[in-house]
Structures are given as structure tokens and as C-alpha cells.
Amino acid sequence: MIINSGKDIIRLCKDKDCSIAELALEHEAIRSETSKDEVFNNMSEIYEHMVEPISKYFANPDNNTKYHGKIIKDYGKNLDKYIKANKSLLGDAAARAVANAVAVMEVNCTMGKIVASPTAGSCGVMPAAIVSCMETHNISKEKAVDGLLTAGLVGMVIGKTLHYQVLRAAVRQKSAQPVLWQQQL
């Protein structure tokens, strides 16, 4: 199964009469030579590791020692206080997402266990989005895992597209350099 663009995703979903998450599940099962159940179970385990820093961070709001970093100092807990006091201008879902993302970043800054998705610099974004949607829209864990599968497939397409664009730009820049160098003489 070849997926190189968003158009490929849409076409395959229509042809197979399936959701993007189901397509992602099938694609990963084929790619990894394993069953769909195993892929789903692996993603469920990743989900658990993603949300763990958020639940641990907010479990004890008075604990300022374990996750007290030198760069980020309890901003997640301060945001949580604003949300609980109805002082947020963002609304519940967005404010909760920001607080959750900052919580994961604080855990990361203190060498706590996080899921680097796609990098440690943005480690709070996916868990924050997933957990915030689950809380505000009453989404099940299974649907959250479907969301992660969907994000993974879309991310793969973006990665392929960006990689291709970067290579094209590098080739273009490399072929243009002798001309620019000759013009300077």
C-alpha cells in the first residue's frame, strides 16, 4: 500500500470504505509485518505512556519538589489554578490543552519519562490535545488511540512531503551556487 499524499489517504479510505484510523492500522500492520490487533495494542501502550506525565503532574498539586524545574517553574499548576478559578480567556478545552502541554514539558525538563512525539521539544502537544479532547468531549480511550493512529499516518505523509521538498530545495540551491559564485567574479 503506497501512501504519499493526502489524496492517497482520501482515495484509499473511499476505496476501502474505512476511516483514516483504520487505514493507518492496516498500513502499519503491513509495514511492520504484524497483526492489526498488535499494532492497536502497541499504540494503546504508547497512549498510556503519553498521558502518564499529565496525570502524575496534576495528581499532587502541592508537590513542588519532584517536577520543580529550573527553567519552567510550576507554570502548568499555575495554569490549572486559573482554569479552576474560571479566569482563562481561552475556554476550557484550549486552556486545559495548554496546561497539559506545559505539564509534560515540565516533566521533560526534570528528566521525567515522556513520549517524544515527534521530538522532545514538542512532547506535550499530542498528549495535551488527546487528553483535552477526551476530557471536554467525553472521548473513549479507543477513540483516542484512533486519533493517534490518524495523526501518525498524516504525520508520515507530511514527513515524506517535507523530505522531498527539502531535497528539491537543496538540489536547486546546490545547482545555483556555481552560477552565483561566477557572478561574484
C-alpha positions as CSV (number, residue, x, y, z in Angstrom):
1,M,0.0,0.0,0.0
2,I,1.6,3.2,-1.2
3,I,0.6,6.4,0.6
4,N,2.5,9.6,-0.4
5,S,-0.2,12.3,-0.1
6,G,-3.4,13.4,1.4
7,K,-5.1,12.5,-1.8
8,D,-3.8,8.9,-1.5
9,I,-5.3,8.7,2.0
10,I,-8.7,10.0,0.8
11,R,-8.7,7.7,-2.2
12,L,-7.8,4.6,-0.2
13,C,-10.4,5.4,2.5
14,K,-13.1,5.7,-0.1
15,D,-11.9,2.6,-1.9
16,K,-11.8,0.5,1.3
17,D,-14.8,2.3,2.9
18,C,-12.8,2.9,6.1
19,S,-11.7,5.7,8.4
20,I,-8.2,7.2,8.3
21,A,-7.5,5.4,11.6
22,E,-8.5,2.0,10.1
23,L,-6.3,2.8,7.1
24,A,-3.4,3.7,9.4
25,L,-3.9,0.5,11.3
26,E,-3.8,-1.6,8.1
27,H,-0.8,0.4,6.7
28,E,1.2,-0.1,9.9
29,A,0.3,-3.8,10.1
30,I,1.5,-4.3,6.6
31,R,4.6,-2.2,7.1
32,S,5.6,-3.9,10.4
33,E,4.5,-7.4,9.3
34,T,2.3,-7.8,12.3
35,S,-1.4,-8.0,13.1
36,K,-3.8,-5.1,13.4
37,D,-4.5,-6.1,17.0
38,E,-0.8,-6.0,17.8
39,V,-0.5,-2.5,16.2
40,F,-3.5,-1.3,18.1
41,N,-2.2,-2.7,21.4
42,N,1.2,-1.1,20.8
43,M,-0.4,2.3,20.1
44,S,-2.5,1.8,23.3
45,E,0.7,1.3,25.3
46,I,2.2,4.4,23.7
47,Y,-1.0,6.3,24.6
48,E,-0.6,5.2,28.3
49,H,3.0,6.5,28.3
50,M,1.9,9.8,26.7
51,V,-0.8,10.6,29.2
52,E,1.1,9.4,32.3
53,P,3.1,12.6,32.8
54,I,-0.1,14.7,32.8
55,S,-1.9,12.6,35.4
56,K,1.2,12.3,37.6
57,Y,1.9,16.0,37.4
58,F,-1.6,17.1,38.4
59,A,-2.1,14.2,40.9
60,N,-0.4,16.2,43.8
61,P,-0.8,20.0,43.2
62,D,1.2,20.8,46.4
63,N,4.2,18.7,45.4
64,N,6.8,21.3,44.3
65,T,9.9,19.2,44.6
66,K,9.6,16.3,42.1
67,Y,8.8,18.3,39.0
68,H,10.2,21.7,40.0
69,G,12.5,22.6,37.2
70,K,15.0,25.4,36.9
71,I,13.7,26.6,33.5
72,I,9.9,26.1,33.8
73,K,8.6,26.5,37.4
74,D,5.1,25.2,38.0
75,Y,3.6,27.0,35.1
76,G,1.3,24.0,34.5
77,K,0.0,24.1,38.0
78,N,-0.5,27.9,37.8
79,L,-2.5,27.5,34.6
80,D,-4.5,24.8,36.3
81,K,-5.4,27.2,39.1
82,Y,-6.5,29.8,36.5
83,I,-8.7,27.2,34.8
84,K,-10.3,26.1,38.1
85,A,-10.9,29.8,39.0
86,N,-12.6,30.4,35.6
87,K,-10.0,33.1,34.8
88,S,-8.9,31.7,31.5
89,L,-9.7,33.6,28.3
90,L,-9.2,30.6,26.1
91,G,-12.1,28.5,27.2
92,D,-12.0,25.1,28.9
93,A,-10.7,22.9,26.1
94,A,-7.9,25.2,24.9
95,A,-6.8,26.2,28.3
96,R,-6.7,22.6,29.5
97,A,-4.6,21.7,26.4
98,V,-2.1,24.4,27.2
99,A,-1.9,23.4,30.9
100,N,-1.4,19.8,29.9
101,A,1.2,20.6,27.3
102,V,3.2,22.7,29.8
103,A,2.8,19.9,32.4
104,V,4.5,17.4,30.0
105,M,7.2,20.0,29.2
106,E,7.9,20.4,33.0
107,V,8.2,16.7,33.4
108,N,10.5,16.6,30.4
109,C,12.7,19.4,31.9
110,T,13.2,17.5,35.1
111,M,14.3,14.3,33.2
112,G,10.9,12.6,33.8
113,K,9.6,10.0,31.4
114,I,7.8,11.4,28.3
115,V,7.0,10.2,24.8
116,A,9.0,12.3,22.3
117,S,6.4,12.7,19.6
118,P,7.8,13.7,17.2
119,T,10.6,15.3,19.3
120,A,11.2,16.0,22.9
121,G,10.8,19.7,22.2
122,S,7.1,19.2,21.2
123,C,6.5,16.3,23.6
124,G,3.5,17.9,25.3
125,V,1.5,18.7,22.1
126,M,0.0,15.3,21.2
127,P,-0.8,14.2,24.8
128,A,-2.3,17.6,25.6
129,A,-4.5,17.5,22.5
130,I,-5.6,14.0,23.1
131,V,-6.3,14.3,26.9
132,S,-8.0,17.7,26.5
133,C,-10.3,16.3,23.8
134,M,-11.1,13.3,25.9
135,E,-12.0,15.4,28.9
136,T,-14.1,18.0,27.1
137,H,-15.8,15.7,24.6
138,N,-16.1,12.5,26.6
139,I,-14.0,10.5,24.1
140,S,-13.1,6.9,24.9
141,K,-9.5,5.6,25.1
142,E,-10.1,3.6,21.9
143,K,-11.1,6.7,20.0
144,A,-8.1,8.5,21.4
145,V,-5.8,5.7,20.2
146,D,-7.6,6.0,16.8
147,G,-6.7,9.7,16.9
148,L,-3.0,8.8,17.5
149,L,-3.1,6.4,14.6
150,T,-4.6,9.0,12.3
151,A,-2.0,11.6,13.5
152,G,0.7,9.1,12.8
153,L,-0.4,8.5,9.2
154,V,-0.9,12.2,8.5
155,G,2.5,12.9,10.0
156,M,4.1,10.2,7.8
157,V,2.7,11.9,4.7
158,I,3.8,15.4,5.9
159,G,7.3,13.9,6.7
160,K,7.6,12.4,3.2
161,T,6.4,15.6,1.5
162,L,8.7,17.8,3.6
163,H,11.7,15.5,3.0
164,Y,11.0,15.7,-0.8
165,Q,10.7,19.5,-0.7
166,V,13.9,19.8,1.4
167,L,15.8,17.6,-1.1
168,R,14.4,19.6,-4.0
169,A,15.5,22.9,-2.4
170,A,18.9,21.5,-1.6
171,V,19.5,20.3,-5.2
172,R,18.2,23.7,-6.5
173,Q,20.5,25.6,-4.1
174,K,23.5,23.4,-5.0
175,S,23.0,23.8,-8.7
176,A,22.6,27.6,-8.3
177,Q,25.8,28.0,-6.3
178,P,28.3,27.9,-9.1
179,V,26.3,30.4,-11.1
180,L,26.2,32.8,-8.0
181,W,29.9,32.2,-7.4
182,Q,30.7,33.0,-11.1
183,Q,28.6,36.2,-10.9
184,Q,30.7,37.5,-8.0
185,L,33.9,37.4,-10.1
